[in-house]
Amino acid sequence: MLCIFSVDHMYVLGLWDGHDSGAALIRDDQIIYAANEERFTKRKLEVSFPTNSIQAALRHAGIKPGEVKHVAFTTTEFTKTLERIFPRMKENYYLFRRRKMLRPRFENLRHNLKYTMTNVGILPLCNRVSSSLIRRRLDRMGFSKYKLYIVEHHVAHAATAAFTSPFKNSLVITVDGLGDGVSATVSTFNGKELTRHIRIGARDSIGIFFEQVTNIVGMRELEDEGKVMAMADYSYPFPPEDNPLKGLFHVTGTIMRSKYGPARQFDALQRIAWKTPREQFSYFAQQLFENTLAKFVSNSIDRFGISDVAFAGGVFSNVKANMQIRRLDALKRWYVFPHMGDGGIALGAALYANHIINGASKYAFSPYLGDAYEGAVTEKSLKKERSLSVQEEADEEQASHAAQLISEGNYVFWFHDRMEFGPRALGNRSILAPSDSDDVRDKLNLYVKRREWFQPFAPSVLEEDVDSLLEYDGKGYDKFMTMAYRVRENMREHTKSVMHVDGSARPQMVGNENQRYAGLLKKVKRSSGRGIVLNTSFNIHGMPIVMSPEDAIYTMKETKTRYMFINGFFVTNKAGIK
């Protein structure tokens, strides 16, 4: 007699419809899907409602909208609610921020108005109006009979850090520009409950400070802060006491304060930048940024007596500041949630809602949460392209072949398995190259990435080789490229294409979590003696990381790249540059 048991799963959908919008899906106590809308629309840091991401999550789970009974969203501050009422406001700011329009008149006025409005926070009726508008969008997609949860912005950030970290008990620190009128929080997590103790308002945001610096040096705020961090190392160093920005922030205990509000701060920064070379101005800003954050974190550890710390919020994408924090004597172990910016808060909303519903507070986290494509689907896309030569290869053969090409001084496109969730390519949607070649680094910058020359590339390193290559202090292996380390002096010739001018590198430490990628690195080690490659995201600069085989093929042809390994196929572009 055949017995068939039906299992009813509980699904929690999380969504975010602002800067770097996206969706995430939890089934029971597992994160089963997460992606950002930019991968579908091909507009980097997309701001539109995440319709495509939601549909992809449902497809992955094999369910219909009506089967989801719990939906969570985040951020109901006044400006976000206005943008939900008037979507054109959001689109106009997106085009303005990304400089997809001519420079508008009264730019400074527009800039200051933005920060004045976002400082307002959550007003009466904001929750009700935002909920109504979100429901309207979901109902149009076929959702029905679901409960809707609102998760405050920094609670969503904190949930990603606390619930996915390897720590049973932790101090949880979130810092970003702002969200729901808040720019930073400190909470404690005891393995079950997440309790907030400190809240820093938007007026005193160190994140807004760095956004404004990014704008002043001629780059795009909320996008190019990493360039400012990189450019800072091309300045002559100055002691903190000679920094003209030093008085703009101070930390007293666990309170962080800005001397000015955002509008007056912007004016003060412009006056100083007017007479300062931009590399030097970036150095001053980075130094103040690092020292302020390090003191805030150090004082928080001292106050609560918890030395395992989990971080989230866009500020912690600054790996040089993270390195300064890691060096704190009081810090025992650290963890930065890999999608630390606003692109991660759809997942945070789902995690916190599931915590409310089921008490779930710990997840086995993997960054490989996006779409995968079967070999047959890939082959069909490849066969449409007459300019490409396609050869089928087994996994072992692909690893050996790719390692050989890399050892010969080539760069290759590497596309396999599920897409990464977050801003970093971690071996599934990557461009790979030798770690010791100035020529291939320059070629990647000029012809493929098409980006500023001063931005460093990052390495992927086998865990077993970390100690020999980097000045590793044992405070936590970094599998997600969220921390900078010093490269050992005797290894700098072998790592010159993945090392910044100051001798630091931002590694991905690869173990068994990605066996296919680890297998490639082991093949590289056999030929070079070191399990390390240059790993940069599979995209053209200013575009999202590729999602589908079609995206990969377009990028290969557009950049005239010669070699690609994709889902069991070796592809040669006949028009590729050698």
RODO-2510 file (C-alpha; in nm, 4 decimals, decimal comma):
residues 578
     n   res          X          Y          Z
     1     m     0,0000     0,0000     0,0000
     2     l     0,1429     0,3388    -0,1027
     3     c     0,1079     0,6166     0,1527
     4     i     0,1405     0,9752     0,0320
     5     f     0,2067     1,2411     0,2911
     6     s     0,1494     1,6027     0,2067
     7     v     0,3676     1,8587     0,3795
     8     d     0,2323     2,2090     0,4219
     9     h     0,5177     2,4564     0,4233
    10     m     0,4931     2,8045     0,5626
    11     y     0,6326     3,0763     0,3375
    12     v     0,7359     3,4278     0,4379
    13     l     0,8008     3,6755     0,1585
    14     g     1,0108     3,9829     0,2251
    15     l     1,0232     4,2810    -0,0085
    16     w     1,1880     4,6193    -0,0392
    17     d     1,0772     4,8763    -0,2966
    18     g     1,3410     5,1467    -0,2563
    19     h     1,7097     5,1881    -0,3370
    20     d     1,8360     4,8468    -0,4623
    21     s     1,4909     4,6919    -0,4368
    22     g     1,4426     4,3177    -0,4161
    23     a     1,2663     4,0203    -0,2657
    24     a     1,3465     3,7182    -0,0478
    25     l     1,1552     3,4021     0,0353
    26     i     1,1773     3,1911     0,3503
    27     r     1,0270     2,8419     0,3713
    28     d     0,9830     2,7311     0,7330
    29     d     1,3308     2,8007     0,8781
    30     q     1,5291     2,8139     0,5525
    31     i     1,6197     3,1018     0,3226
    32     i     1,5416     2,9557    -0,0185
    33     y     1,5642     3,2549    -0,2537
    34     a     1,6804     3,6167    -0,2599
    35     a     1,7569     3,8523    -0,5467
    36     n     1,7540     4,2194    -0,6342
    37     e     1,5432     4,3776    -0,9030
    38     e     1,8459     4,5240    -1,0842
    39     r     1,9399     4,1779    -1,2122
    40     f     1,6101     4,1604    -1,4035
    41     t     1,5735     4,5201    -1,5236
    42     k     1,9471     4,5709    -1,5968
    43     r     1,9385     4,9065    -1,4147
    44     k     2,1985     4,9074    -1,1403
    45     l     2,0547     4,9669    -0,7941
    46     e     1,6978     4,9598    -0,9264
    47     v     1,4347     5,1469    -0,7243
    48     s     1,1108     5,0125    -0,8734
    49     f     0,8706     4,7734    -0,7035
    50     p     1,0359     4,4277    -0,7110
    51     t     0,7772     4,2523    -0,9294
    52     n     1,0361     4,0446    -1,1162
    53     s     1,2173     3,9400    -0,7991
    54     i     0,8926     3,8313    -0,6338
    55     q     0,7879     3,6303    -0,9388
    56     a     1,1325     3,4651    -0,9566
    57     a     1,1112     3,3690    -0,5890
    58     l     0,7719     3,2064    -0,6425
    59     r     0,8971     3,0224    -0,9528
    60     h     1,1939     2,8906    -0,7609
    61     a     0,9678     2,7564    -0,4854
    62     g     0,7134     2,6212    -0,7336
    63     i     0,4253     2,8020    -0,5676
    64     k     0,1543     3,0528    -0,6550
    65     p     0,1031     3,3920    -0,4872
    66     g    -0,1987     3,2645    -0,2945
    67     e     0,0181     3,0093    -0,1130
    68     v     0,2143     3,2838     0,0641
    69     k     0,0331     3,3786     0,3829
    70     h     0,2921     3,6132     0,5356
    71     v     0,4491     3,9146     0,3619
    72     a     0,6860     4,1642     0,5203
    73     f     0,8127     4,4969     0,3916
    74     t     1,0294     4,7684     0,5388
    75     t     1,0695     5,1460     0,5725
    76     t     0,7625     5,3676     0,6063
    77     e     0,9276     5,7043     0,6664
    78     f     0,7565     6,0139     0,5265
    79     t     0,9650     6,0406     0,2062
    80     k     0,9355     5,6684     0,1285
    81     t     0,5615     5,6889     0,1726
    82     l     0,5475     5,9905    -0,0603
    83     e     0,7459     5,7968    -0,3207
    84     r     0,4943     5,5127    -0,2986
    85     i     0,2139     5,7623    -0,3593
    86     f     0,4052     5,9409    -0,6370
    87     p     0,6438     5,6874    -0,7995
    88     r     0,7712     5,9526    -1,0413
    89     m     0,9471     6,1233    -0,7488
    90     k     1,1506     5,8097    -0,6895
    91     e     1,2337     5,7671    -1,0578
    92     n     1,3430     6,1309    -1,0925
    93     y     1,5746     6,1022    -0,7949
    94     y     1,7156     5,7766    -0,9339
    95     l     1,8016     5,9476    -1,2631
    96     f     1,9407     6,2504    -1,0779
    97     r     2,1543     6,0454    -0,8387
    98     r     2,2919     5,8203    -1,1127
    99     r     2,3547     6,1276    -1,3318
   100     k     2,1356     5,9984    -1,6117
   101     m     2,0055     6,3512    -1,6726
   102     l     2,1623     6,6883    -1,7394
   103     r     2,2760     6,8674    -1,4277
   104     p     1,9632     7,0400    -1,2948
   105     r     1,9478     7,3994    -1,1839
   106     f     1,9579     7,4552    -0,8085
   107     e     2,1343     7,1219    -0,7536
   108     n     2,2411     7,2116    -0,3986
   109     l     1,8854     7,3103    -0,3097
   110     r     1,7576     6,9760    -0,4355
   111     h     2,0311     6,7953    -0,2444
   112     n     1,9527     6,9732     0,0825
   113     l     1,5771     6,9270     0,0386
   114     k     1,6293     6,5524     0,0139
   115     y     1,8097     6,5319     0,3478
   116     t     1,5676     6,7708     0,5161
   117     m     1,2742     6,5510     0,4154
   118     t     1,4360     6,2168     0,4958
   119     n     1,5241     6,3429     0,8431
   120     v     1,1509     6,3635     0,9176
   121     g     1,1157     5,9892     0,9825
   122     i     0,7824     5,8136     1,0353
   123     l     0,4780     6,0407     1,0745
   124     p     0,1230     5,9448     1,1766
   125     l    -0,0596     5,7609     0,8958
   126     c     0,2687     5,6664     0,7192
   127     n     0,2359     5,3015     0,8189
   128     r    -0,1280     5,2862     0,7152
   129     v    -0,0737     5,4596     0,3796
   130     s     0,2376     5,2557     0,2924
   131     s     0,0628     4,9310     0,3881
   132     s    -0,2347     5,0157     0,1692
   133     l    -0,0123     5,0904    -0,1317
   134     i     0,1955     4,7739    -0,0852
   135     r    -0,1225     4,5668    -0,0564
   136     r    -0,2516     4,7168    -0,3778
   137     r     0,0626     4,6076    -0,5643
   138     l     0,0563     4,2591    -0,4141
   139     d    -0,3138     4,2084    -0,4815
   140     r    -0,2567     4,2887    -0,8488
   141     m     0,0018     4,0090    -0,8562
   142     g    -0,2499     3,7555    -0,7251
   143     f    -0,1658     3,7517    -0,3535
   144     s    -0,4652     3,6957    -0,1279
   145     k    -0,5514     3,6242     0,2345
   146     y    -0,2061     3,7129     0,3640
   147     k    -0,0934     3,8982     0,6726
   148     l     0,1243     4,2037     0,6093
   149     y     0,4095     4,2952     0,8462
   150     i     0,5962     4,6241     0,8694
   151     v     0,9599     4,5925     0,9797
   152     e     1,1476     4,9094     1,0745
   153     h     1,4487     4,9807     0,8510
   154     h     1,7284     4,9221     1,1026
   155     v     1,5483     4,6263     1,2574
   156     a     1,5659     4,4654     0,9119
   157     h     1,9395     4,5418     0,8928
   158     a     1,9951     4,4045     1,2436
   159     a     1,8012     4,0854     1,1663
   160     t     2,0272     4,0055     0,8699
   161     a     2,3377     4,0370     1,0870
   162     a     2,2108     3,8681     1,4036
   163     f     2,0197     3,5774     1,2494
   164     t     2,2817     3,4759     0,9883
   165     s     2,6020     3,5256     1,1897
   166     p     2,7946     3,2262     1,3315
   167     f     2,7626     3,3646     1,6853
   168     k     2,5224     3,2293     1,9457
   169     n     2,5323     3,5592     2,1364
   170     s     2,6422     3,8847     1,9773
   171     l     2,6501     4,2585     1,9820
   172     v     2,4670     4,3786     1,6696
   173     i     2,5625     4,7155     1,5202
   174     t     2,3916     4,8747     1,2204
   175     v     2,5114     5,1949     1,0526
   176     d     2,3958     5,3436     0,7219
   177     g     2,2911     5,6762     0,5708
   178     l     1,9443     5,6715     0,7177
   179     g     1,6204     5,4782     0,7224
   180     d     1,2999     5,5534     0,9127
   181     g     1,4767     5,8526     1,0700
   182     v     1,7594     5,6383     1,2119
   183     s     2,1253     5,6192     1,1040
   184     a     2,2764     5,3735     1,3556
   185     t     2,1701     5,1253     1,6224
   186     v     2,3309     4,8967     1,8780
   187     s     2,1441     4,5847     1,9890
   188     t     2,2189     4,2655     2,1771
   189     f     2,1247     3,9183     2,0569
   190     n     2,1118     3,6311     2,3074
   191     g     2,0369     3,3544     2,0583
   192     k     1,6630     3,4114     2,0819
   193     e     1,5788     3,7787     2,1250
   194     l     1,7137     4,0855     1,9477
   195     t     1,7007     4,3855     2,1807
   196     r     1,7853     4,7418     2,0742
   197     h     1,9655     4,9655     2,3235
   198     i     2,1037     5,2591     2,1227
   199     r     1,9509     5,4651     1,8431
   200     i     2,1369     5,7411     1,6562
   201     g     1,9137     5,9778     1,4595
   202     a     1,9481     6,0748     1,0958
   203     r     2,0845     6,4208     1,1784
   204     d     2,4005     6,2605     1,3195
   205     s     2,4592     6,0184     1,0336
   206     i     2,8208     5,9277     0,9538
   207     g     2,6778     5,7548     0,6467
   208     i     2,5267     6,0779     0,5133
   209     f     2,8618     6,2463     0,5759
   210     f     3,0372     5,9983     0,3467
   211     e     2,7588     6,0218     0,0874
   212     q     2,8122     6,3979     0,0757
   213     v     3,1862     6,3589     0,0395
   214     t     3,1228     6,1223    -0,2526
   215     n     2,9008     6,3816    -0,4180
   216     i     3,1496     6,6655    -0,3650
   217     v     3,4421     6,4810    -0,5269
   218     g     3,2295     6,4362    -0,8403
   219     m     3,0982     6,0831    -0,7894
   220     r     2,7559     5,9257    -0,7402
   221     e     2,6298     5,9085    -0,3839
   222     l     2,4900     5,5715    -0,2710
   223     e     2,7028     5,4042    -0,5376
   224     d     3,0610     5,5322    -0,5591
   225     e     3,1603     5,5506    -0,1925
   226     g     3,4039     5,2644    -0,2542
   227     k     3,5863     5,4776    -0,5089
   228     v     3,6370     5,7502    -0,2482
   229     m     3,7782     5,4883    -0,0105
   230     a     4,0189     5,3672    -0,2813
   231     m     4,1211     5,7171    -0,3894
   232     a     4,2039     5,8163    -0,0307
   233     d     4,5152     5,5951    -0,0386
   234     y     4,6664     5,8070    -0,3163
   235     s     4,7033     6,1033    -0,0802
   236     y     5,0026     6,1906     0,1294
   237     p     4,9044     6,0762     0,4831
   238     f     4,8237     6,3332     0,7514
   239     p     4,7972     6,2837     1,1288
   240     p     4,4424     6,3099     1,2682
   241     e     4,5216     6,6343     1,4496
   242     d     4,5944     6,8022     1,1142
   243     n     4,2691     6,6853     0,9562
   244     p     4,0468     6,9895     0,8823
   245     l     3,7379     6,7679     0,9104
   246     k     3,8252     6,6390     1,2580
   247     g     3,5664     6,8491     1,4420
   248     l     3,2694     6,7419     1,2334
   249     f     3,1969     6,4287     1,4414
   250     h     3,2574     6,3241     1,7985
   251     v     3,1758     6,0128     1,9969
   252     t     3,0954     6,0304     2,3672
   253     g     3,0360     5,6889     2,5174
   254     t     2,7905     5,5203     2,2831
   255     i     2,6519     5,8433     2,1413
   256     m     2,7722     5,9636     1,8009
   257     r     2,7121     6,3289     1,7200
   258     s     2,7579     6,5475     1,4127
   259     k     2,8561     6,9108     1,4582
   260     y     2,6085     7,0172     1,1902
   261     g     2,2914     6,8905     1,0302
   262     p     2,3229     6,7564     0,6740
   263     a     2,2569     7,0864     0,4894
   264     r     2,5090     7,2912     0,6879
   265     q     2,7544     7,0012     0,6842
   266     f     2,7354     6,9883     0,3032
   267     d     2,8208     7,3575     0,2842
   268     a     3,1150     7,3170     0,5250
   269     l     3,2513     7,0219     0,3286
   270     q     3,2246     7,2111    -0,0002
   271     r     3,4229     7,5015     0,1436
   272     i     3,7050     7,2712     0,2559
   273     a     3,7020     7,0700    -0,0680
   274     w     3,7289     7,3901    -0,2752
   275     k     4,0911     7,4374    -0,1671
   276     t     4,1881     7,0713    -0,1246
   277     p     4,2995     6,8184    -0,3916
   278     r     4,0341     6,5487    -0,4184
   279     e     4,2705     6,2649    -0,3191
   280     q     4,3640     6,4578    -0,0059
   281     f     4,0016     6,5499     0,0666
   282     s     3,9083     6,1812     0,0304
   283     y     4,1889     6,0905     0,2718
   284     f     4,0611     6,3376     0,5312
   285     a     3,7071     6,1998     0,4979
   286     q     3,8157     5,8358     0,5142
   287     q     4,0328     5,9002     0,8188
   288     l     3,7497     6,0733     1,0069
   289     f     3,5085     5,8011     0,8983
   290     e     3,7350     5,5184     1,0209
   291     n     3,8226     5,6801     1,3517
   292     t     3,4625     5,7744     1,4330
   293     l     3,3303     5,4260     1,3584
   294     a     3,6113     5,2506     1,5438
   295     k     3,5517     5,4587     1,8561
   296     f     3,1746     5,4023     1,8389
   297     v     3,2212     5,0258     1,8062
   298     s     3,4908     5,0108     2,0752
   299     n     3,2782     5,2025     2,3242
   300     s     2,9778     4,9812     2,2461
   301     i     3,1800     4,6664     2,3135
   302     d     3,3046     4,8136     2,6414
   303     r     2,9552     4,9128     2,7522
   304     f     2,7854     4,5793     2,6851
   305     g     3,0795     4,3462     2,7452
   306     i     3,0133     4,1429     2,4293
   307     s     3,3138     4,0990     2,2012
   308     d     3,1551     3,8957     1,9173
   309     v     3,0058     4,1611     1,6918
   310     a     2,7765     4,1306     1,3881
   311     f     2,7453     4,4289     1,1533
   312     a     2,5014     4,5421     0,8833
   313     g     2,4162     4,8641     0,7032
   314     g     2,5755     5,0205     0,3978
   315     v     2,8519     5,1898     0,5972
   316     f     3,0091     4,8472     0,6527
   317     s     3,0769     4,8071     0,2817
   318     n     3,3834     5,0237     0,3564
   319     v     3,6405     4,7473     0,4030
   320     k     3,9164     4,9837     0,5199
   321     a     3,6969     5,1068     0,8054
   322     n     3,6129     4,7437     0,8799
   323     m     3,9854     4,6670     0,8978
   324     q     4,0319     4,9479     1,1507
   325     i     3,7478     4,8030     1,3588
   326     r     3,8899     4,4502     1,3357
   327     r     4,2146     4,5708     1,4941
   328     l     4,0355     4,6760     1,8138
   329     d     4,1772     4,4846     2,1095
   330     a     3,8287     4,4523     2,2589
   331     l     3,6924     4,2777     1,9488
   332     k     3,7132     3,8992     1,9608
   333     r     3,5287     3,7938     1,6434
   334     w     3,3452     3,9874     1,3733
   335     y     3,0858     3,9195     1,1030
   336     v     2,9572     4,1557     0,8335
   337     f     2,6381     4,0473     0,6597
   338     p     2,7460     4,0192     0,2938
   339     h     2,4566     4,2205     0,1497
   340     m     2,5039     4,4892     0,4103
   341     g     2,3338     4,7777     0,2255
   342     d     1,9671     4,8413     0,1576
   343     g     1,9651     4,5646    -0,1015
   344     g     1,9686     4,3188     0,1894
   345     i     1,6702     4,4490     0,3839
   346     a     1,4044     4,2569     0,1905
   347     l     1,5632     3,9477     0,3436
   348     g     1,5876     4,1261     0,6787
   349     a     1,2155     4,2011     0,6717
   350     a     1,1368     3,8344     0,6017
   351     l     1,3768     3,7146     0,8719
   352     y     1,2270     3,9411     1,1365
   353     a     0,8696     3,8563     1,0401
   354     n     0,9542     3,4854     1,0657
   355     h     1,1046     3,5583     1,4066
   356     i     0,7755     3,7163     1,5157
   357     i     0,5669     3,4316     1,3720
   358     n     0,7746     3,1265     1,4615
   359     g     1,0543     3,2471     1,6886
   360     a     1,3112     3,1506     1,4228
   361     s     1,6393     3,3281     1,4944
   362     k     1,9221     3,1268     1,3324
   363     y     1,9786     3,0352     0,9703
   364     a     2,2469     2,8475     0,7826
   365     f     2,3350     3,1243     0,5399
   366     s     2,4674     3,0839     0,1876
   367     p     2,5078     3,3772    -0,0534
   368     y     2,4100     3,1577    -0,3502
   369     l     2,0387     3,2338    -0,3397
   370     g     1,9529     3,3483    -0,6926
   371     d     1,8620     3,1803    -1,0183
   372     a     2,0443     2,8860    -1,1768
   373     y     2,0144     2,7707    -1,5384
   374     e     2,0191     2,4151    -1,6677
   375     g     2,2719     2,3068    -1,9267
   376     a     2,0010     2,2620    -2,1901
   377     v     1,8807     2,6204    -2,1423
   378     t     2,2385     2,7457    -2,1654
   379     e     2,3112     2,5403    -2,4758
   380     k     2,0018     2,6758    -2,6507
   381     s     2,1152     3,0342    -2,5866
   382     l     2,4710     2,9630    -2,7027
   383     k     2,3666     2,7958    -3,0263
   384     k     2,1937     3,1137    -3,1407
   385     e     2,5337     3,2879    -3,1614
   386     r     2,7314     3,2138    -3,4747
   387     s     3,0300     3,4173    -3,3557
   388     l     3,0836     3,1797    -3,0625
   389     s     3,2562     2,8420    -3,0683
   390     v     3,1010     2,6065    -2,8106
   391     q     3,2509     2,2895    -2,6649
   392     e     3,1009     2,0721    -2,3907
   393     e     3,3301     1,9956    -2,0943
   394     a     3,2936     1,7980    -1,7720
   395     d     3,3419     1,9761    -1,4370
   396     e     3,6945     1,8440    -1,3779
   397     e     3,7938     1,9292    -1,7325
   398     q     3,6554     2,2829    -1,7000
   399     a     3,8510     2,3470    -1,3809
   400     s     4,1761     2,2258    -1,5386
   401     h     4,1163     2,4182    -1,8599
   402     a     4,0308     2,7439    -1,6818
   403     a     4,3320     2,7090    -1,4506
   404     q     4,5585     2,6574    -1,7522
   405     l     4,4292     2,9686    -1,9296
   406     i     4,4651     3,1768    -1,6138
   407     s     4,8222     3,0513    -1,5561
   408     e     4,9025     3,1564    -1,9134
   409     g     4,8026     3,5164    -1,8350
   410     n     4,4443     3,5205    -1,9629
   411     y     4,1254     3,6335    -1,7982
   412     v     3,8130     3,4163    -1,8259
   413     f     3,4426     3,4512    -1,7608
   414     w     3,3130     3,1946    -1,5076
   415     f     2,9347     3,1323    -1,4844
   416     h     2,7932     2,8385    -1,2866
   417     d     2,5122     2,7365    -1,0518
   418     r     2,3022     2,9843    -0,8527
   419     m     2,3564     3,3585    -0,8724
   420     e     2,5076     3,5328    -0,5726
   421     f     2,2909     3,7519    -0,3479
   422     g     2,4652     4,0817    -0,2866
   423     p     2,7136     4,3194    -0,4462
   424     r     3,0064     4,0739    -0,4699
   425     a     3,0722     3,7988    -0,7201
   426     l     3,1769     3,4963    -0,5156
   427     g     3,2713     3,2406    -0,7769
   428     n     2,9429     3,1802    -0,9592
   429     r     2,9190     3,5007    -1,1668
   430     s     3,2862     3,5993    -1,1755
   431     i     3,5629     3,7219    -1,4029
   432     l     3,8847     3,5420    -1,3103
   433     a     4,2474     3,6264    -1,3868
   434     p     4,5998     3,5687    -1,2510
   435     s     4,6794     3,7493    -0,9273
   436     d     5,0293     3,8566    -1,0344
   437     s     4,9787     4,0263    -1,3703
   438     d     4,9794     4,4034    -1,4166
   439     d     4,8968     4,3565    -1,7843
   440     v     4,5776     4,1576    -1,7304
   441     r     4,4663     4,3954    -1,4532
   442     d     4,5026     4,6922    -1,6896
   443     k     4,3274     4,5054    -1,9699
   444     l     4,0332     4,4275    -1,7428
   445     n     4,0072     4,7915    -1,6359
   446     l     4,0267     4,9289    -1,9895
   447     y     3,8320     4,6819    -2,2022
   448     v     3,6008     4,4903    -1,9699
   449     k     3,5205     4,6752    -1,6487
   450     r     3,5708     5,0212    -1,8037
   451     r     3,6208     5,1857    -1,4696
   452     e     3,8592     5,4192    -1,2845
   453     w     4,2169     5,2956    -1,2815
   454     f     4,2662     5,3485    -0,9082
   455     q     4,0048     5,0933    -0,7999
   456     p     4,1675     4,7699    -0,6827
   457     f     4,0546     4,4213    -0,7766
   458     a     4,0034     4,1554    -0,5099
   459     p     4,1382     3,8012    -0,4697
   460     s     3,9717     3,4677    -0,4093
   461     v     4,1998     3,2576    -0,1875
   462     l     4,1795     2,8974    -0,0699
   463     e     4,1269     2,8916     0,3055
   464     e     4,4364     2,6739     0,3437
   465     d     4,6522     2,9471     0,1845
   466     v     4,5205     3,2482     0,3748
   467     d     4,7891     3,2530     0,6452
   468     s     5,0735     3,2336     0,3961
   469     l     4,9395     3,5205     0,1830
   470     l     4,7773     3,7602     0,4288
   471     e     4,8457     3,8988     0,7741
   472     y     4,5534     3,7061     0,9143
   473     d     4,4689     3,7542     1,2829
   474     g     4,2265     3,4664     1,3424
   475     k     3,9227     3,6833     1,4157
   476     g     3,7093     3,5199     1,1480
   477     y     3,7448     3,3854     0,7952
   478     d     3,5938     3,6181     0,5383
   479     k     3,4006     3,4262     0,2738
   480     f     3,2199     3,7332     0,1407
   481     m     3,4833     4,0022     0,0617
   482     t     3,3736     4,2270     0,3501
   483     m     3,7133     4,2881     0,5149
   484     a     4,0555     4,4191     0,4140
   485     y     4,3818     4,2550     0,5236
   486     r     4,7474     4,3369     0,4753
   487     v     4,9300     4,1246     0,2203
   488     r     5,2501     3,9696     0,3557
   489     e     5,5620     4,1466     0,2310
   490     n     5,7086     3,8348     0,0706
   491     m     5,3851     3,7717    -0,1231
   492     r     5,3295     4,1139    -0,2766
   493     e     5,4901     4,0287    -0,6090
   494     h     5,2513     3,7323    -0,6379
   495     t     4,9440     3,9438    -0,5549
   496     k     5,0123     4,2718    -0,7339
   497     s     4,6971     4,2606    -0,9506
   498     v     4,4718     4,2125    -0,6439
   499     m     4,6506     4,4404    -0,3969
   500     h     4,5765     4,8055    -0,3371
   501     v     4,8479     5,0696    -0,3378
   502     d     4,8649     5,0578     0,0445
   503     g     4,9413     4,6833     0,0477
   504     s     4,5920     4,5699     0,1476
   505     a     4,3521     4,3280    -0,0202
   506     r     3,9830     4,2387     0,0174
   507     p     3,9743     3,8578    -0,0050
   508     q     3,7127     3,5932    -0,0510
   509     m     3,8305     3,2939     0,1523
   510     v     3,7047     2,9837    -0,0265
   511     g     3,6258     2,6515     0,1397
   512     n     3,3744     2,3718     0,0932
   513     e     3,0796     2,6102     0,0644
   514     n     3,1534     2,6331    -0,3099
   515     q     3,3213     2,3083    -0,4089
   516     r     3,3248     2,3765    -0,7828
   517     y     3,5062     2,7078    -0,7306
   518     a     3,7405     2,5597    -0,4706
   519     g     3,8255     2,2882    -0,7236
   520     l     3,9314     2,5523    -0,9749
   521     l     4,1519     2,7253    -0,7162
   522     k     4,3175     2,3933    -0,6327
   523     k     4,4008     2,3470    -1,0015
   524     v     4,5509     2,6971    -1,0056
   525     k     4,7563     2,6084    -0,6986
   526     r     4,9034     2,3030    -0,8719
   527     s     5,0442     2,5213    -1,1483
   528     s     5,1447     2,8291    -0,9477
   529     g     5,1985     2,6990    -0,5946
   530     r     4,9278     2,9323    -0,4555
   531     g     4,5504     2,8936    -0,4527
   532     i     4,4669     3,2506    -0,5489
   533     v     4,3078     3,4294    -0,8449
   534     l     4,1839     3,7773    -0,9242
   535     n     3,8046     3,7685    -0,8900
   536     t     3,5861     4,0561    -1,0017
   537     s     3,2159     4,0703    -1,0730
   538     f     3,0900     3,9479    -1,4107
   539     n     2,9609     4,2776    -1,5483
   540     i     3,0529     4,5962    -1,7253
   541     h     3,1083     4,8820    -1,4819
   542     g     2,7798     5,0582    -1,4062
   543     m     2,5757     4,7491    -1,4970
   544     p     2,4418     4,4849    -1,2561
   545     i     2,6180     4,1484    -1,2260
   546     v     2,4927     3,9156    -1,4999
   547     m     2,2056     3,6849    -1,4144
   548     s     2,1287     3,4684    -1,7187
   549     p     2,3233     3,3018    -2,0005
   550     e     2,1892     3,5735    -2,2325
   551     d     2,3405     3,8386    -2,0045
   552     a     2,6726     3,6529    -2,0066
   553     i     2,6749     3,6218    -2,3864
   554     y     2,5925     3,9913    -2,4306
   555     t     2,8760     4,0900    -2,1957
   556     m     3,1195     3,8563    -2,3706
   557     k     3,0429     4,0065    -2,7101
   558     e     3,0279     4,3669    -2,5879
   559     t     3,3701     4,3440    -2,4192
   560     k     3,5247     4,1219    -2,6911
   561     t     3,6221     3,8700    -2,4253
   562     r     3,7735     3,5543    -2,5708
   563     y     3,7046     3,2786    -2,3146
   564     m     3,4049     3,1793    -2,1045
   565     f     3,3172     2,8723    -1,8959
   566     i     2,9426     2,8480    -1,8493
   567     n     2,7344     2,5617    -1,7085
   568     g     2,9455     2,2830    -1,8556
   569     f     3,0412     2,4576    -2,1804
   570     f     3,3675     2,6180    -2,2897
   571     v     3,2942     2,9133    -2,5165
   572     t     3,5404     3,0940    -2,7425
   573     n     3,4490     3,4282    -2,8936
   574     k     3,5924     3,4298    -3,2463
   575     a     3,5992     3,8111    -3,2365
   576     g     3,7570     3,8194    -2,8919
   577     i     4,0732     4,0122    -2,8070
   578     k     4,3694     3,7921    -2,7147
***
